[in-house]
Amino acid sequence: MAVGVFDSGLGGLTVLDAVRRRLPDVPFVYLGDNAHAPYGVRTADDIFALTCAAVERLWAEGCDLVILACNTASAAALKRMQETWLPPEKRVLGVFVPLIEALTERQWGDNSPPREVDVKHVALFATPATVASRAFQRELAFRAIGVDVEAQPCGGVVDAIEQGDEILAEALVRSHVQALLRRMPHPQAAVLGCTHYPLMEGVFAEALGPGVRVFSQANLVAESLADYLARRPEMLGAGTVSRFLTTGDARAVSDRATQFMRKKVVFEAA
Ligand code: DGL
């Protein structure tokens, strides 16, 4: 019984950490496509092809259920995968919906018509591909009315994190937050719509200032996965071992993962 967790690189480790804490008895196989990160500047076709290849690799590890712990893949590829590619006995879940359900105060699977919610001004920070997909606004519109979303494509941040350059990542986060605040001076909530960004959550929170509620996905996804597995225990695949796989240089990726997660993480070549 193993579940796959996929990201273009290191960002999904923020989600993995939370799901492991929530489901300590479940083995998880993590796959980072570090050789091809960042995805956020790629075309939708490219993201689709890379994400399908990664998911197939996780099937080979005995994971029938794969979490796309990557907003860019969830926004640009998930719908097409589910509609055109996924065999019926496999499942791929994204990280978008749990976040939007939390933002709009909904329980899982509440498909009632969109309604007014407390939060009216939302700042969205995400990769250029996620922002261009408008998937966040689309999912939000199914559930809420009257919410003003200002989206900031945060070019360069994923690259800087993948290269282990925390100083550059911090400088970029500050300048992206300032750019957004010029367009929306008083957001009530900020969504970190890229799983790499919680690695910089303190910088986002400080740059946004007090009074802005920062939503990040890790714990929300963990709760939603626990709920899903309680309803669909048969989706725990045949795999039994937890592993960290990367398409990149395993030693370099291990060093950066250890740096950002502030604990030892050892990757193997995928
Ligand atoms: N962690 C991915 C996300 O959530 C980063 C995408 C990228 O590689 O640019 O969007």
Boltz pocket constraint, residues with backbone or C-beta under 6 A from the ligand:
constraints:
  - pocket:
      binder: B
      contacts: [[A, 7], [A, 8], [A, 9], [A, 11], [A, 12], [A, 37], [A, 38], [A, 39], [A, 40], [A, 41], [A, 69], [A, 70], [A, 71], [A, 72], [A, 73], [A, 127], [A, 130], [A, 158], [A, 193], [A, 194], [A, 195], [A, 196]]
      max_distance: 6.0
